[in-house]
Structures are given as structure tokens and as C-alpha cells.
Amino acid sequence: MSIEIIEKDDRLYRFVLSTSIEMANAFRRIILIEVPVMAIDEVIMLRNDSPLYDEILTHRLAMIPIITDLKNYNFQQECSCGGAGCSLCSVTLTCDIKNDTGEIILVTSGDLISNDPKIVPVSPNIPIVKLEHGSSLTFEAFALLGRAKDHAKFQSVAAIGYKFYPKIKIDENKCKKCVQKCIASQYCPKNLFKVGTEVSSPKLIPDFWKYCDLCESCSRECPEGAINVEYDDNKFIFSIESDGVLPLDTIMKKGWEIFKEKIDDFKDQLEKLEIEII
């Protein structure tokens, strides 16, 4: 198994993973549902004059992405407090707003006050609810660590997916027989082909594999069958988009750690099995 980085910034991570499709899919599912993050799990509503019911408001709060610190917080069920909720496993976010402006105001994620300045919403501009003049909203919310396999609000990434690594072969001998302008280059939706002075001999652009979606438009429209589109079934182009709850490097590292733990556990379980040979 090997990784080649294609593109990397604060919110997007693209790389080529060389492995089997089973391992690629397992890694994707681990990143998607096993990497823990923080989310609001309980809300004590003290006053709610907004148009939304308490339950709807609580659901909206739970879906706000919360910046997570994996080093200093434990799972509540594994904490020394026994799950009661302490400073080592939960964070309190409070909101106390009364609208005396004479106008309708919008309560946003920036109005949540955390008892840990590092554990706050990813953005202060996420809308929660509107309050009319004279209305109040007061509540305490408690964020804790969880996994997306238990609830989607604990998902560590906004999106993760992969596609096969494309392989496109051009038969120049067949291209020479073509008397018309290269049809393949005209039909490719990503403009991956370029045609030089010899209009019947297309060339692939550098790094075409980064953009090819394996739609096969080029081979399907080519009258001479000079272009063959295939894919490498042991090589995958991954794209991971983060909503900011964790740095992408941390997500990747934690994902590999969990993957290794699962493989080691699987090996231990196999060694304990008593296999009867018939």
C-alpha cells in the first residue's frame, strides 16, 4: 500500500492510493464513520421564544460542526467520571440572548459561548434561528466525542470518495487512417486531448489522469476505435473534503491508526480460532 499526494490545502486532500479495492473501500469507511469528532449531544433549554420547537432547535445545534481536540478529551463512556460529564470528556456551550433591538435578529453559531476557547463552532456564521423583538433564547449545550457510525453529526469529513486510476491508450496507426478532424478530442468533456499539426493524431495532456472520469466518450465516439479507455483496479484517486472540525493531516493519521488496530485485532481473532480440518 502506498500514497502519492496530488493536492493538499486546509479543506481538500487528494491523493493516489495503491492497494486492493477491498482495502481502499475499508479505508474510506473508516475515515467516514470511525474517526471521532465532537458534536453537541445534549441541550438544556431554559427559555425558547423562537418560532422553532425545542426538539428542532436541538437538532440544528447538533449539526453545527465543532472544532475538535482529540488529545485532551476522552470518550464519555471511557472517562474517569464514569460518563457523568466532566472537563475531560465534555464541553459546555451556552447561549443567552434577548432581542431588545426592535427588529428581527438572527442567532448564529457565533453566539455560542464555550467554556473551552479551543472547542468552538467551525464558523461563527452558521444560522440557528431568528428572534422577534422581545423574544429570548437561553440554553446550555454539551458537546462530546462520538463516531459517525453512531450518529451522522459525528462525521469527521464533509465528503470522501475515490475513483479508479484511468489508463488511456491511443493507437497511432489507427489514428493515421482517420481522414476527419479528431472526434475524440471534440467529445471529451474534460478536454484531455490536444491535437497538433497532424489533426488525426491526438495527444493526452500532462496529468490527464487527475481529471479523467472514465466516461469513455472518446473511445465511444472514435470511428476507428483508436482510443481504448481502461482503469487500474489496484490504484485509486481519493478526494477528502473537510468541514474544519479536524485538520486533514489529523484525520488521515487517525484513520490509519484505526485501520491498523482493526487489522491487528482481526489477526488476533484468527489466531484464537480453532479450525477443524475435514
C-alpha positions in Angstrom: 0.0 0.0 0.0 1.4 3.4 -1.0 0.2 7.0 -1.2 1.1 9.8 -3.7 -0.2 13.3 -2.8 -1.8 15.2 -5.7 -3.3 18.2 -4.0 -3.5 19.5 -0.4 -4.9 22.5 1.3 -6.8 23.3 4.5 -10.1 21.8 3.3 -9.2 19.4 0.4 -6.9 16.4 0.3 -6.4 14.5 -3.0 -4.0 11.5 -3.3 -3.4 8.3 -5.2 -3.7 5.1 -3.1 -2.2 1.9 -4.5 -3.9 -1.1 -2.9 -6.7 -3.5 -3.5 -10.3 -2.3 -3.9 -11.3 -4.0 -0.6 -8.6 -2.1 1.3 -9.5 1.2 -0.4 -13.1 0.8 0.5 -12.3 -0.2 4.1 -10.1 2.9 4.5 -12.9 5.1 3.1 -15.4 3.7 5.5 -13.0 4.1 8.5 -12.5 7.8 7.6 -16.2 8.3 7.2 -17.6 6.6 10.3 -14.8 5.7 12.7 -12.7 8.9 13.2 -14.1 10.6 16.3 -15.1 14.2 16.5 -17.1 16.5 18.8 -20.7 17.4 18.4 -23.5 18.8 20.6 -25.2 15.8 22.1 -27.5 17.3 24.8 -29.2 20.6 25.2 -30.9 22.0 28.3 -33.4 24.6 27.0 -34.1 27.2 29.7 -36.1 29.6 27.6 -37.1 29.4 23.9 -39.4 32.2 22.4 -38.2 31.4 18.9 -40.6 30.0 16.2 -38.9 26.6 16.4 -39.8 23.8 18.9 -37.1 22.8 21.4 -36.5 19.5 19.5 -36.0 21.2 16.2 -33.6 23.7 17.7 -31.7 21.0 19.4 -31.3 19.1 16.2 -30.0 22.2 14.4 -27.4 22.7 17.2 -26.3 19.1 16.9 -25.5 19.5 13.2 -23.1 22.5 13.8 -19.5 21.4 13.1 -17.4 21.8 16.2 -13.6 22.1 16.2 -12.3 19.0 17.9 -9.3 18.3 20.2 -8.5 14.6 20.2 -5.5 14.9 22.5 -7.2 16.5 25.6 -10.7 14.9 25.5 -11.9 11.3 26.2 -15.0 9.4 25.1 -17.6 10.0 27.8 -18.1 6.3 28.3 -14.3 5.8 28.8 -13.8 8.8 31.1 -12.8 8.6 34.8 -16.0 10.5 35.6 -18.0 7.4 34.7 -20.0 9.2 32.0 -21.3 11.9 34.3 -19.7 14.6 32.1 -16.6 16.5 33.2 -14.0 18.8 31.7 -12.1 15.8 30.3 -14.9 14.5 28.2 -17.4 17.3 27.5 -17.5 21.0 26.7 -20.3 23.4 27.7 -21.6 25.9 25.1 -24.1 28.5 26.4 -26.4 31.0 24.7 -28.3 33.8 26.4 -29.8 36.3 24.1 -32.7 38.7 24.5 -33.8 40.7 21.5 -34.4 44.4 22.5 -33.4 45.9 19.2 -36.9 46.5 17.8 -36.1 44.3 14.8 -35.8 40.6 14.0 -32.3 39.3 14.7 -30.6 36.1 13.6 -28.9 33.9 16.2 -25.9 32.2 14.8 -23.2 29.8 15.9 -21.0 32.8 16.8 -23.5 33.4 19.7 -22.5 30.1 21.4 -20.0 30.7 24.3 -17.7 27.8 25.0 -16.0 27.1 28.3 -13.0 25.9 26.3 -11.9 28.6 23.8 -10.4 25.9 21.5 -13.7 24.0 21.2 -16.0 26.3 19.2 -18.1 26.1 16.0 -16.0 25.9 12.8 -17.7 29.1 11.6 -19.4 31.9 13.6 -21.9 32.5 10.7 -24.0 29.3 10.8 -27.6 30.4 11.2 -29.6 28.8 14.1 -32.9 30.7 14.4 -34.5 34.1 14.2 -35.8 36.0 17.2 -38.5 38.7 17.1 -38.4 41.8 19.2 -38.9 41.0 22.9 -38.1 37.3 22.4 -35.4 35.4 24.3 -33.3 32.3 23.8 -31.4 30.7 26.7 -29.9 27.3 26.8 -26.9 25.1 27.8 -25.5 22.7 25.2 -23.0 19.9 25.9 -20.6 18.7 23.2 -18.8 15.4 23.5 -16.8 12.9 21.3 -18.5 10.4 19.2 -18.3 8.4 15.9 -20.4 8.7 12.8 -21.3 5.1 12.9 -23.5 6.0 16.0 -24.8 9.3 14.6 -24.1 11.4 11.4 -23.4 14.5 13.5 -20.1 13.0 14.5 -18.8 12.7 10.9 -15.2 13.9 10.6 -15.3 14.8 6.9 -17.8 16.7 4.7 -17.2 14.2 1.9 -14.9 11.4 0.9 -14.8 9.3 -2.3 -12.5 7.6 -4.8 -12.4 6.6 -8.4 -10.3 4.2 -10.4 -7.0 5.4 -11.9 -7.6 5.8 -15.6 -5.5 4.3 -18.4 -6.0 5.6 -21.9 -4.2 4.1 -24.9 -4.0 5.7 -28.3 -3.3 3.5 -31.4 -1.5 5.9 -33.7 -1.6 3.5 -36.6 -5.4 3.6 -36.5 -5.4 7.4 -36.0 -3.5 7.8 -39.3 -6.3 6.1 -41.1 -8.8 8.6 -39.9 -9.4 11.3 -42.5 -11.5 13.7 -40.4 -10.7 16.1 -37.6 -10.2 14.2 -34.3 -13.6 13.4 -32.9 -12.3 12.1 -29.6 -10.8 15.5 -28.8 -14.1 17.2 -29.6 -16.3 14.9 -27.4 -14.1 14.7 -24.3 -15.9 16.8 -21.7 -12.7 17.5 -19.7 -10.6 18.5 -22.8 -8.0 15.9 -22.0 -6.8 15.6 -25.7 -4.9 18.1 -27.7 -4.3 18.0 -31.5 -1.2 19.3 -33.1 -0.4 19.9 -36.8 -1.5 16.3 -37.6 -5.2 16.7 -36.9 -5.8 13.0 -36.8 -3.2 12.2 -34.1 -4.4 13.4 -30.6 -2.1 13.6 -27.6 -3.1 13.4 -23.9 -2.4 16.5 -21.8 0.0 16.0 -18.9 -1.6 14.6 -15.8 -4.7 13.7 -17.7 -5.5 11.0 -15.1 -6.2 13.7 -12.4 -9.2 14.8 -14.4 -10.5 11.8 -16.4 -13.9 10.5 -15.1 -13.7 7.3 -17.2 -16.8 8.4 -19.2 -15.4 6.7 -22.3 -16.8 9.5 -24.6 -13.5 9.5 -26.5 -13.5 5.8 -27.3 -17.2 5.6 -27.9 -17.2 8.4 -30.5 -13.9 7.5 -32.2 -14.9 5.9 -35.6 -11.6 4.0 -35.9 -11.6 2.6 -32.4 -8.1 4.1 -31.9 -8.6 5.0 -28.3 -9.0 2.5 -25.6 -10.1 3.5 -22.0 -9.3 1.2 -19.1 -8.6 1.5 -15.4 -6.1 0.2 -12.9 -8.1 -1.9 -10.4 -5.3 -1.6 -7.8 -4.9 2.2 -7.9 -7.4 4.8 -6.8 -7.7 8.6 -6.7 -9.1 9.7 -3.4 -10.7 13.1 -2.6 -11.4 14.1 1.0 -13.2 17.3 1.9 -13.1 18.6 5.4 -15.6 20.9 7.1 -12.9 22.1 9.5 -13.6 20.0 12.6 -10.2 18.4 12.4 -7.1 19.1 10.3 -6.9 16.8 7.3 -3.5 15.5 8.4 -5.0 14.5 11.8 -8.0 12.8 10.0 -5.6 10.8 7.8 -3.3 9.8 10.7 -6.2 8.8 13.0 -7.7 6.9 10.1 -4.6 4.8 9.5 -4.2 4.2 13.3 -7.8 2.8 13.5 -7.2 0.8 10.3 -4.1 -0.8 11.8 -5.8 -1.5 15.1 -8.6 -3.3 13.2 -6.2 -5.4 11.2 -4.2 -6.3 14.3 -7.4 -7.2 16.1 -8.5 -9.3 13.1 -5.2 -11.2 13.1 -5.5 -11.9 16.8 -9.0 -13.2 16.4 -7.9 -15.5 13.6 -5.0 -16.9 15.7 -7.5 -17.7 18.5 -9.8 -19.7 16.2 -9.7 -23.4 16.3 -10.0 -24.5 12.7 -11.2 -28.1 12.2 -9.9 -29.6 9.0 -12.4 -32.0 7.4 
